[in-house]
Amino acid sequence: MDRVRFLSKVVLAVSVSLALALTCSCSSDIDPEDGGNEGNSGTFTDNRDGNVYKWVKIDKQIWMAENLNFNVNGSKCYDNDPANCVKYGRLYNWSMAMNACPTGWRLPSDTEWNALMIAVGGSSTAGIKLKATNGWYDPGYTYIDIGDYIPGTDSYGFSALPSGYSEPSGFFGGLGIYASWWSASSADNTSAVRYFMFYDAVNVGKGSGFITNFNSIRCMHN
């Protein structure tokens, strides 16, 4: 009888352990070949510093659903305030950005950013669909108050936040109203392609930025 009870307890313990293991692995599993269904999401851990990031699958691409916050030497927190790094991620110049993503992730090219725009219905309305539903527009920034705030729907879980930018001089601008992300594609010897959005615009813009300026990063899964 005691032996039967003992074996029953062992079987129960193994079953519980397997169930927990399966539950944990599902929340962080990232498989780029898994169907391509819109809206798949989860988390992963950057083994370099232990930071945990959300990710989301949009069409056949897997993107980080928040900005990178890995402390590359020389990168910045907005206004040099660590709390801004926690909320918005760090700001990087282009050379830093090219090597900042975790293993298994990369800085997306202009072509890959453009594919994202197509997947969400085009860049002309992507600003609404990719913005987080809150965290945009600081009324204190009246000097650039050129239009009404247009809220985002975050329809795809990309959750873009207005992280601002910085210049080599130490100037910071745009927090609360503006976001800009590097691509891996250069424009010329002094600039690279970046994508951006404003609090009062429905679109996602594309342009070139000086490689010495500091912008945000969204890594994409390899």
Backbone as CSV, one residue per row, in Angstrom:
resi,resn,N_x,N_y,N_z,CA_x,CA_y,CA_z,C_x,C_y,C_z
1,MET,0.823,-1.200,0.000,0.000,0.000,0.000,0.862,1.256,0.000
2,ASP,1.904,1.269,0.890,2.792,2.423,0.957,3.494,2.636,-0.374
3,ARG,3.872,1.522,-1.023,4.557,1.626,-2.318,3.635,2.238,-3.369
4,VAL,2.366,1.824,-3.359,1.396,2.365,-4.310,1.220,3.866,-4.100
5,ARG,1.097,4.267,-2.817,0.942,5.701,-2.511,2.171,6.491,-2.974
6,PHE,3.348,5.900,-2.749,4.588,6.576,-3.136,4.646,6.781,-4.648
7,LEU,4.322,5.696,-5.410,4.350,5.800,-6.865,3.323,6.801,-7.374
8,SER,2.158,6.852,-6.719,1.130,7.811,-7.120,1.612,9.236,-6.944
9,LYS,2.333,9.489,-5.826,2.853,10.836,-5.564,3.910,11.209,-6.593
10,VAL,4.753,10.240,-6.989,5.789,10.503,-7.987,5.151,10.871,-9.324
11,VAL,4.137,10.076,-9.734,3.450,10.344,-10.998,2.809,11.721,-10.983
12,LEU,2.163,12.074,-9.861,1.526,13.378,-9.733,2.547,14.498,-9.824
13,ALA,3.672,14.349,-9.148,4.716,15.385,-9.154,5.278,15.585,-10.546
14,VAL,5.522,14.479,-11.269,6.047,14.578,-12.634,5.040,15.264,-13.546
15,SER,3.744,14.930,-13.393,2.696,15.539,-14.216,2.624,17.042,-13.997
16,VAL,2.688,17.457,-12.730,2.646,18.891,-12.409,3.852,19.607,-12.986
17,SER,5.036,18.988,-12.869,6.266,19.602,-13.384,6.198,19.790,-14.892
18,LEU,5.695,18.762,-15.595,5.565,18.862,-17.045,4.579,19.949,-17.439
19,ALA,3.478,20.038,-16.713,2.475,21.069,-17.010,3.042,22.460,-16.827
20,LEU,3.793,22.652,-15.751,4.395,23.968,-15.506,5.423,24.302,-16.563
21,ALA,6.217,23.310,-16.954,7.244,23.544,-17.974,6.615,23.943,-19.297
22,LEU,5.519,23.248,-19.673,4.843,23.584,-20.914,4.234,24.973,-20.872
23,THR,3.654,25.321,-19.718,3.063,26.652,-19.564,4.107,27.729,-19.698
24,CYS,5.261,27.563,-19.060,6.304,28.579,-19.098,6.874,28.733,-20.493
25,SER,7.082,27.610,-21.207,7.692,27.707,-22.513,6.772,28.379,-23.522
26,CYS,5.470,28.214,-23.366,4.538,28.814,-24.323,4.581,30.327,-24.275
27,SER,4.797,30.908,-23.120,4.743,32.364,-22.988,5.934,33.053,-23.613
28,SER,7.043,32.323,-23.825,8.240,32.973,-24.333,8.721,32.364,-25.636
29,ASP,7.956,31.417,-26.217,8.370,30.756,-27.441,8.286,31.723,-28.610
30,ILE,9.361,31.808,-29.416,9.381,32.672,-30.585,9.741,31.820,-31.782
31,ASP,8.803,31.615,-32.679,9.032,30.778,-33.848,8.612,31.536,-35.101
32,PRO,9.566,32.104,-35.858,9.222,32.899,-37.036,8.496,32.100,-38.110
33,GLU,8.593,30.769,-38.076,7.973,29.962,-39.108,6.566,29.496,-38.717
34,ASP,6.076,29.931,-37.582,4.829,29.413,-37.042,3.608,30.128,-37.613
35,GLY,3.296,29.822,-38.854,1.998,30.212,-39.402,1.866,31.622,-39.925
36,GLY,2.473,32.596,-39.290,2.337,33.979,-39.708,1.016,34.603,-39.322
37,ASN,0.339,34.078,-38.322,-0.946,34.649,-37.921,-0.749,35.956,-37.174
38,GLU,-1.552,36.943,-37.524,-1.461,38.264,-36.926,-1.843,38.226,-35.442
39,GLY,-1.078,38.929,-34.622,-1.469,39.085,-33.234,-0.780,38.156,-32.272
40,ASN,0.034,37.188,-32.728,0.774,36.331,-31.812,1.759,37.180,-31.022
41,SER,1.909,36.882,-29.749,2.766,37.706,-28.899,3.308,36.892,-27.739
42,GLY,4.287,37.460,-27.052,4.883,36.809,-25.891,5.974,37.670,-25.316
43,THR,6.898,37.071,-24.594,8.034,37.786,-24.015,9.303,36.985,-24.244
44,PHE,10.437,37.679,-24.180,11.733,36.997,-24.192,12.686,37.766,-23.286
45,THR,13.735,37.100,-22.849,14.716,37.707,-21.954,16.019,37.953,-22.698
46,ASP,16.537,39.166,-22.595,17.859,39.495,-23.126,18.889,38.970,-22.128
47,ASN,19.603,37.927,-22.493,20.531,37.281,-21.572,21.724,38.150,-21.193
48,ARG,21.930,39.246,-21.903,23.064,40.118,-21.585,22.859,40.885,-20.289
49,ASP,21.592,41.263,-20.001,21.348,42.063,-18.802,20.091,41.639,-18.037
50,GLY,19.386,40.626,-18.550,18.200,40.136,-17.855,16.929,40.904,-18.135
51,ASN,16.986,41.937,-18.988,15.770,42.677,-19.328,14.795,41.783,-20.082
52,VAL,13.523,41.886,-19.735,12.473,41.109,-20.382,11.694,42.033,-21.319
53,TYR,11.509,41.590,-22.566,10.833,42.401,-23.572,9.603,41.678,-24.117
54,LYS,8.600,42.456,-24.465,7.447,41.928,-25.177,7.794,41.842,-26.666
55,TRP,7.209,40.868,-27.348,7.328,40.781,-28.799,5.951,40.519,-29.398
56,VAL,5.828,40.840,-30.676,4.561,40.637,-31.366,4.833,40.198,-32.805
57,LYS,4.010,39.301,-33.301,4.107,38.881,-34.703,3.087,39.653,-35.512
58,ILE,3.566,40.314,-36.560,2.709,41.065,-37.473,2.966,40.519,-38.875
59,ASP,1.964,39.906,-39.443,2.111,39.155,-40.683,3.171,38.066,-40.446
60,LYS,4.272,38.081,-41.185,5.294,37.039,-40.995,6.526,37.567,-40.269
61,GLN,6.472,38.783,-39.781,7.593,39.373,-39.055,7.350,39.310,-37.556
62,ILE,8.433,39.161,-36.798,8.354,39.243,-35.336,9.172,40.447,-34.884
63,TRP,8.498,41.373,-34.222,9.102,42.614,-33.754,9.094,42.666,-32.226
64,MET,10.081,43.351,-31.660,9.964,43.739,-30.267,8.780,44.695,-30.148
65,ALA,7.971,44.522,-29.106,6.803,45.374,-28.894,7.113,46.514,-27.934
66,GLU,8.375,46.806,-27.762,8.849,47.959,-26.988,10.268,48.271,-27.451
67,ASN,10.747,49.462,-27.129,12.072,49.878,-27.562,13.165,49.194,-26.750
68,LEU,14.301,48.982,-27.399,15.438,48.348,-26.732,15.964,49.239,-25.612
69,ASN,16.346,48.596,-24.505,16.933,49.316,-23.367,18.199,48.591,-22.915
70,PHE,19.117,48.389,-23.865,20.403,47.767,-23.543,21.468,48.853,-23.487
71,ASN,22.239,48.860,-22.416,23.181,49.954,-22.157,24.473,49.798,-22.957
72,VAL,24.408,50.166,-24.241,25.614,50.271,-25.050,26.391,51.499,-24.579
73,ASN,27.710,51.371,-24.491,28.535,52.494,-24.048,28.299,53.706,-24.947
74,GLY,27.869,54.814,-24.356,27.611,56.041,-25.100,26.155,56.278,-25.428
75,SER,25.304,55.261,-25.255,23.875,55.457,-25.484,23.283,56.310,-24.365
76,LYS,22.050,56.794,-24.562,21.494,57.783,-23.638,20.092,57.428,-23.166
77,CYS,19.769,57.873,-21.968,18.382,57.988,-21.528,17.934,59.419,-21.814
78,TYR,16.689,59.608,-22.209,16.206,60.955,-22.483,16.388,61.826,-21.245
79,ASP,16.950,63.031,-21.457,17.259,63.968,-20.369,18.209,63.358,-19.336
80,ASN,18.920,62.294,-19.735,19.845,61.593,-18.831,19.147,61.088,-17.570
81,ASP,17.862,60.770,-17.715,17.055,60.289,-16.593,16.804,58.787,-16.769
82,PRO,17.334,57.940,-15.890,17.162,56.486,-16.033,15.706,56.051,-16.106
83,ALA,14.802,56.801,-15.483,13.383,56.446,-15.540,12.856,56.483,-16.976
84,ASN,13.406,57.375,-17.791,12.983,57.439,-19.188,13.459,56.222,-19.979
85,CYS,14.605,55.665,-19.617,15.067,54.435,-20.268,14.119,53.282,-19.963
86,VAL,13.633,53.225,-18.734,12.717,52.149,-18.338,11.419,52.240,-19.141
87,LYS,10.908,53.441,-19.318,9.626,53.613,-20.006,9.758,53.606,-21.519
88,TYR,10.793,54.295,-22.040,10.887,54.518,-23.477,12.023,53.772,-24.163
89,GLY,12.908,53.130,-23.408,14.098,52.542,-23.999,15.208,53.574,-24.138
90,ARG,16.379,53.116,-24.538,17.529,54.008,-24.691,17.561,54.608,-26.094
91,LEU,18.356,55.663,-26.239,18.586,56.319,-27.520,20.009,56.004,-27.982
92,TYR,20.164,55.702,-29.280,21.444,55.247,-29.830,21.776,56.008,-31.112
93,ASN,23.065,56.302,-31.324,23.442,56.751,-32.656,23.493,55.530,-33.578
94,TRP,23.666,55.762,-34.868,23.478,54.672,-35.826,24.510,53.556,-35.681
95,SER,25.757,53.909,-35.432,26.782,52.866,-35.288,26.504,51.998,-34.064
96,MET,26.024,52.592,-32.975,25.624,51.811,-31.804,24.439,50.904,-32.145
97,ALA,23.471,51.482,-32.860,22.240,50.762,-33.179,22.506,49.516,-34.009
98,MET,23.502,49.572,-34.876,23.778,48.457,-35.779,24.205,47.193,-35.030
99,ASN,24.706,47.360,-33.805,25.206,46.198,-33.057,24.563,46.034,-31.684
100,ALA,23.429,46.682,-31.462,22.846,46.708,-30.116,21.844,45.593,-29.843
101,CYS,21.255,45.006,-30.876,20.191,44.017,-30.663,20.732,42.719,-30.063
102,PRO,19.900,42.014,-29.312,20.330,40.749,-28.700,20.599,39.673,-29.757
103,THR,21.283,38.613,-29.362,21.503,37.469,-30.232,20.153,36.918,-30.706
104,GLY,20.050,36.669,-32.005,18.799,36.183,-32.573,17.889,37.286,-33.072
105,TRP,18.295,38.523,-32.843,17.529,39.697,-33.274,18.442,40.617,-34.062
106,ARG,17.857,41.515,-34.858,18.665,42.431,-35.674,17.943,43.761,-35.839
107,LEU,18.718,44.762,-36.218,18.134,46.052,-36.586,17.488,45.895,-37.962
108,PRO,16.186,46.168,-38.107,15.512,45.938,-39.392,15.960,46.914,-40.473
109,SER,16.022,46.422,-41.692,16.403,47.248,-42.830,15.233,48.129,-43.266
110,ASP,15.509,49.042,-44.177,14.456,49.869,-44.770,13.397,48.978,-45.420
111,THR,13.830,47.937,-46.119,12.900,47.008,-46.774,11.985,46.330,-45.757
112,GLU,12.544,45.950,-44.611,11.753,45.277,-43.581,10.790,46.238,-42.892
113,TRP,11.211,47.472,-42.665,10.282,48.474,-42.147,9.135,48.704,-43.146
114,ASN,9.482,48.767,-44.418,8.451,48.983,-45.440,7.462,47.815,-45.485
115,ALA,7.970,46.599,-45.281,7.085,45.429,-45.237,6.105,45.535,-44.066
116,LEU,6.569,46.076,-42.947,5.672,46.304,-41.810,4.578,47.287,-42.186
117,MET,4.954,48.369,-42.869,3.961,49.360,-43.280,2.886,48.720,-44.165
118,ILE,3.319,47.882,-45.099,2.372,47.203,-45.993,1.460,46.277,-45.190
119,ALA,2.034,45.564,-44.228,1.265,44.589,-43.441,0.156,45.238,-42.624
120,VAL,0.345,46.506,-42.229,-0.673,47.176,-41.410,-1.562,48.105,-42.232
121,GLY,-1.485,47.959,-43.549,-2.405,48.713,-44.400,-1.830,49.959,-45.043
122,GLY,-0.518,50.155,-44.938,0.122,51.297,-45.576,0.585,52.346,-44.585
123,SER,1.653,53.045,-44.950,2.245,54.037,-44.049,1.336,55.233,-43.808
124,SER,0.368,55.472,-44.705,-0.480,56.659,-44.577,-1.381,56.617,-43.353
125,THR,-1.674,55.413,-42.841,-2.497,55.283,-41.626,-1.792,54.483,-40.529
126,ALA,-0.552,54.093,-40.769,0.172,53.239,-39.808,0.407,53.932,-38.473
127,GLY,0.472,55.259,-38.479,0.692,55.981,-37.235,-0.399,55.726,-36.215
128,ILE,-1.643,55.679,-36.668,-2.754,55.392,-35.763,-2.684,53.946,-35.271
129,LYS,-2.435,53.027,-36.187,-2.516,51.598,-35.877,-1.353,51.101,-35.017
130,LEU,-0.209,51.775,-35.073,0.973,51.307,-34.349,1.239,52.064,-33.053
131,LYS,0.597,53.210,-32.852,0.772,53.959,-31.606,0.152,53.221,-30.421
132,ALA,0.809,53.317,-29.261,0.193,52.858,-28.016,-1.059,53.696,-27.752
133,THR,-2.007,53.119,-27.036,-3.276,53.821,-26.783,-3.145,54.912,-25.729
134,ASN,-2.061,54.920,-24.968,-1.817,56.018,-24.029,-0.326,56.293,-23.970
135,GLY,0.039,57.402,-23.345,1.450,57.775,-23.238,1.899,58.795,-24.252
136,TRP,0.998,59.199,-25.163,1.341,60.201,-26.165,0.805,61.588,-25.765
137,TYR,1.522,62.602,-26.219,1.173,64.018,-26.112,1.337,64.575,-24.706
138,ASP,2.344,65.388,-24.580,2.578,66.154,-23.360,2.213,67.598,-23.660
139,PRO,1.145,68.112,-23.058,0.723,69.475,-23.365,1.775,70.532,-23.052
140,GLY,2.802,70.158,-22.305,3.871,71.099,-22.006,4.692,71.474,-23.218
141,TYR,4.614,70.664,-24.263,5.403,70.938,-25.459,4.622,71.835,-26.422
142,THR,4.206,73.008,-25.946,3.363,73.898,-26.749,4.127,74.516,-27.914
143,TYR,5.459,74.519,-27.861,6.214,75.158,-28.931,6.061,74.400,-30.250
144,ILE,5.622,73.173,-30.203,5.444,72.408,-31.430,3.985,71.959,-31.563
145,ASP,3.097,72.642,-30.896,1.683,72.272,-30.904,1.051,72.753,-32.210
146,ILE,1.275,71.976,-33.273,0.833,72.396,-34.605,-0.462,71.717,-35.025
147,GLY,-1.019,70.897,-34.174,-2.255,70.227,-34.538,-2.854,69.515,-33.347
148,ASP,-4.001,68.907,-33.557,-4.684,68.198,-32.483,-4.095,66.808,-32.298
149,TYR,-4.083,66.368,-31.066,-3.616,65.027,-30.748,-4.522,63.988,-31.395
150,ILE,-3.915,63.006,-32.062,-4.662,61.917,-32.685,-4.291,60.629,-31.961
151,PRO,-5.211,60.061,-31.195,-4.883,58.872,-30.405,-4.650,57.647,-31.280
152,GLY,-3.831,56.725,-30.766,-3.570,55.487,-31.472,-4.520,54.386,-31.034
153,THR,-4.645,53.372,-31.876,-5.487,52.218,-31.562,-4.662,51.000,-31.157
154,ASP,-3.357,51.028,-31.420,-2.470,49.892,-31.133,-3.070,48.588,-31.659
155,SER,-3.541,48.623,-32.880,-4.291,47.500,-33.459,-3.465,46.227,-33.598
156,TYR,-2.146,46.355,-33.648,-1.288,45.192,-33.883,-0.370,44.874,-32.700
157,GLY,-0.508,45.613,-31.603,0.318,45.355,-30.434,1.734,45.875,-30.537
158,PHE,2.010,46.776,-31.487,3.353,47.344,-31.654,3.669,48.333,-30.533
159,SER,2.654,49.014,-30.027,2.738,49.863,-28.826,3.826,50.934,-28.889
160,ALA,3.858,51.672,-30.000,4.856,52.729,-30.160,4.632,53.859,-29.157
161,LEU,5.703,54.294,-28.518,5.668,55.399,-27.562,6.545,56.550,-28.052
162,PRO,6.215,57.788,-27.647,6.937,58.980,-28.106,8.229,59.199,-27.326
163,SER,9.270,58.509,-27.732,10.529,58.470,-26.971,11.469,59.627,-27.259
164,GLY,11.131,60.486,-28.251,11.975,61.634,-28.547,13.290,61.252,-29.202
165,TYR,14.233,62.190,-29.190,15.548,61.951,-29.797,16.567,62.836,-29.098
166,SER,17.828,62.678,-29.501,18.886,63.521,-28.943,19.927,63.812,-30.012
167,GLU,20.680,64.879,-29.796,21.770,65.258,-30.684,23.108,65.119,-29.956
168,PRO,24.216,65.031,-30.697,25.527,64.876,-30.053,25.851,66.000,-29.064
169,SER,25.276,67.168,-29.296,25.524,68.316,-28.418,24.959,68.117,-27.019
170,GLY,24.039,67.147,-26.878,23.370,66.938,-25.599,21.942,67.436,-25.591
171,PHE,21.505,68.056,-26.709,20.114,68.514,-26.811,19.177,67.309,-26.857
172,PHE,18.041,67.406,-26.140,16.986,66.404,-26.192,15.701,67.084,-26.645
173,GLY,14.896,66.385,-27.438,13.634,66.964,-27.872,12.614,65.905,-28.249
174,GLY,11.334,66.280,-28.151,10.265,65.451,-28.683,9.628,64.461,-27.741
175,LEU,10.093,64.354,-26.502,9.484,63.378,-25.595,7.997,63.681,-25.426
176,GLY,7.163,62.668,-25.593,5.732,62.838,-25.449,4.994,63.119,-26.733
177,ILE,5.736,63.557,-27.772,5.058,63.933,-29.015,5.645,63.289,-30.271
178,TYR,6.803,62.663,-30.152,7.536,62.250,-31.346,8.332,60.987,-31.065
179,ALA,8.402,60.102,-32.062,9.224,58.898,-31.957,9.978,58.697,-33.266
180,SER,11.203,58.194,-33.174,12.016,57.955,-34.367,12.861,56.710,-34.146
181,TRP,12.863,55.806,-35.130,13.591,54.549,-35.024,14.559,54.388,-36.190
182,TRP,15.758,53.922,-35.882,16.749,53.649,-36.922,16.366,52.413,-37.729
183,SER,16.720,52.438,-39.009,16.783,51.219,-39.809,18.259,50.862,-39.988
184,ALA,18.511,49.694,-40.558,19.897,49.272,-40.793,20.419,49.757,-42.142
185,SER,19.633,50.553,-42.847,19.989,50.989,-44.197,20.569,52.398,-44.192
186,SER,21.749,52.542,-44.765,22.357,53.866,-44.850,21.736,54.649,-45.998
187,ALA,21.752,55.967,-45.883,21.263,56.842,-46.947,22.442,57.410,-47.736
188,ASP,23.493,57.800,-47.026,24.748,58.248,-47.634,25.829,58.149,-46.562
189,ASN,26.937,58.815,-46.745,28.055,58.682,-45.801,27.776,59.279,-44.432
190,THR,26.806,60.172,-44.354,26.555,60.857,-43.082,25.166,60.612,-42.508
191,SER,24.317,59.867,-43.216,22.950,59.680,-42.745,22.450,58.263,-43.016
192,ALA,21.405,57.882,-42.282,20.780,56.567,-42.428,19.265,56.730,-42.441
193,VAL,18.582,55.728,-42.970,17.124,55.771,-43.072,16.503,55.544,-41.696
194,ARG,15.502,56.343,-41.373,14.782,56.197,-40.110,13.286,56.334,-40.378
195,TYR,12.489,55.787,-39.482,11.033,55.890,-39.545,10.560,56.634,-38.310
196,PHE,9.512,57.456,-38.460,9.108,58.311,-37.344,7.603,58.551,-37.353
197,MET,7.083,58.990,-36.206,5.682,59.379,-36.098,5.521,60.527,-35.110
198,PHE,4.478,61.338,-35.323,4.141,62.469,-34.462,2.795,62.243,-33.786
199,TYR,2.600,62.941,-32.688,1.363,62.819,-31.911,0.145,63.291,-32.679
200,ASP,0.338,64.204,-33.655,-0.796,64.814,-34.348,-0.904,64.341,-35.793
201,ALA,-0.287,63.185,-36.110,-0.309,62.667,-37.477,-0.796,61.222,-37.501
202,VAL,-1.457,60.859,-38.591,-1.979,59.493,-38.725,-0.976,58.566,-39.410
203,ASN,0.035,59.118,-40.027,0.965,58.323,-40.828,2.245,57.986,-40.069
204,VAL,3.037,57.109,-40.657,4.425,56.890,-40.240,5.303,57.465,-41.346
205,GLY,6.184,58.390,-40.982,7.053,59.019,-41.963,8.362,58.264,-42.137
206,LYS,9.017,58.533,-43.236,10.320,57.943,-43.537,11.246,59.046,-44.018
207,GLY,12.476,59.047,-43.534,13.436,60.052,-43.955,14.832,59.628,-43.567
208,SER,15.775,60.496,-43.810,17.156,60.225,-43.413,17.503,61.068,-42.198
209,GLY,18.386,60.552,-41.376,18.833,61.280,-40.194,20.336,61.173,-40.057
210,PHE,20.955,62.210,-39.522,22.400,62.156,-39.313,22.747,60.970,-38.423
211,ILE,23.750,60.193,-38.815,24.112,58.989,-38.074,24.665,59.306,-36.686
212,THR,24.981,60.577,-36.450,25.480,60.978,-35.130,24.357,61.307,-34.153
213,ASN,23.120,61.454,-34.665,21.980,61.697,-33.781,21.574,60.412,-33.064
214,PHE,20.759,60.553,-32.031,20.365,59.415,-31.196,18.863,59.180,-31.331
215,ASN,18.508,57.976,-31.777,17.111,57.581,-31.938,16.857,56.250,-31.229
216,SER,15.617,55.819,-31.239,15.241,54.560,-30.626,15.515,53.375,-31.551
217,ILE,15.388,52.178,-30.989,15.570,50.933,-31.744,14.398,50.004,-31.490
218,ARG,13.872,49.413,-32.563,12.992,48.266,-32.478,13.690,47.112,-33.191
219,CYS,14.072,46.080,-32.465,14.747,44.931,-33.070,13.724,43.989,-33.677
220,MET,14.140,43.256,-34.707,13.296,42.267,-35.353,13.972,40.894,-35.259
221,HIS,13.167,39.852,-35.079,13.703,38.513,-34.916,14.284,37.986,-36.221
222,ASN,15.420,37.300,-36.114,16.076,36.742,-37.315,15.219,35.662,-37.970
